[in-house]
Amino acid sequence: MPQNVYTNYWINRRDNVVKEHGSYATEEAARKAIKSWWELQKDNYKNVEDRRTNSGALEITYGDDNYYYRIVQREIDGRLPSLKVKLRSPGEIESLRKKLQLDEELFLYDELAEPYRDRLLEAMGDGKKVQEYIYDEYGRLVRPI
């Protein structure tokens, strides 16, 4: 059954790069995801502007017009990804840390403090995707697993 979702895209006009950040049930949830991402990255933009395009998409600019977010309504078949995360057991965490040769400054999603996990889940909108990355102690992405 088709359903309407709102998908966040980060756009770098200068280098012609478009990155999908996640899809959400409402436009407000998509906007909140962007704000959560900024909180995690410790970004504090003062001149944030929202504008509606002719196609109905919402664009959020923040400083340099070459970089912005676009929230686009689209229709998908199926459902949005689950927001539930099955945390790894302590043994699984230790094993994966050894396999990935992680030092003390790098963390798996499961090891982060709960407020960071909550923001990451809100920002990415996918309970499986959050476990596919390695983070610093503040929940900022370092690299994919």
N, C-alpha and C positions, 0 to 999 in steps of 0.2 A: 504494500500500500504506500503510495507516494506521500511524502510529507515535506513541508516547507521548513528550511533551516537557514540560519544566518552564519555565513562563513567569513572568518577574518583572514585578510591577506595583508602582509607587509610588503610595501612596494618601494623599491629604490629606482627612481626615475633616471638617475644619472647613469647607473650601470645596467639598466633594463633587467632588474631582478624582481621576481615576484615569488614570495614564500607564503604558503598556506599555513596558518597557525592553528586552526581548529574550527569546528562547526558547533553551533549552539541552537537551542530551541527558540530563543527569542533574541531580538536585536539588543535588548538591554543586557542579557547575559553575555553577548559578544562584546559589548562595550566594557562590561565589568572585567572580562578576561584580559583586555588590553591594559586596563588600569592595574590589574594584579601582576601582569608581566612587568610593567614599569616599576611597581613596588619591589619585586624580586630583584630587578636589575639596579635598584637604587637610582632610578631615573626620576628627576623632578623637573618636569617641563612646565614652564609658566605661561607660555603663549599657545595653548592647545585650542584649536578651532575645529568645530564640526561644520561640515557642509554637505548638503544633499545634492547628488548628481542628477542629471536629466533622466538617467535610467532608474533612479530611486535608491541607488547605493549610498551609504553614508561614508564619507571620507573624514578621517581625523588627521589633521596636520599638527605637527609639533615642532615649531622652529623652522627648519630648513624645508622648503617646499619640495625638495627632491626626495624626501623620505616621508611616507605617510601610511596609514592603515586604511583599508577599504573593507567595509562590511557589506557583503552582497547576499541578498536573499536568493536562494535557489531551491530546487526541488530534488529530493533524493528518493530512491527506492530503499525500503528497509528502515532501520532505526539509526539514531545517533549512537556513537560508541558509549559503552557503559562508563559511569563515573565511579564505579566500585573498584577498589584495588585490593587484591589479595596479597598482603604483606608476606615477604619471605621469612622463613624461620631463621633463628640465629645461626644454625648450622649452614643453611643455604647462603646466608649473607657472608659468613666467614670463607666458605668455599669459593664463592664468586669473587670476593676481594682478592684471594690468593691467585685465582686464575687470571684476573685482570691486572694483577700487580699494582694495586692501589696503595698509595701512601696515606699517611695520617690526615692529609689535607683534602682528600677526595672522598666522596660519599656516594653510596647508592641511595635511591629514593627512600628505601625502607629505613635508612639510618638518620634521615633528616628529622628535625624537630617538627611536630605536628603543624604549627602555623605555616611553615614553608611547604610542607606536603599539601596542605589545603589550598594554598595560593597556586602551586604548580598544577594541581588538578583543575582548578578553576581556569587557569590560563590556557592549558592545553586541551581541556575538554575531553580527555580520553584516559581511562584508568589503566590501559595497557601501555600507552605511549610514554607515560611518566616514568615507567620502569626501564625504559630503553636508553637512558642517559646516565652519565656520571655528573655529579654536582659538586660545588664547593660548599663550605659550611653554611652559607647563606641561601642556599637553594638556587644558585645561578648555574646555568648549564656550562659544563666544561667541554664535554664531547659525548658522542654516542658510544654505547657499550660495544 
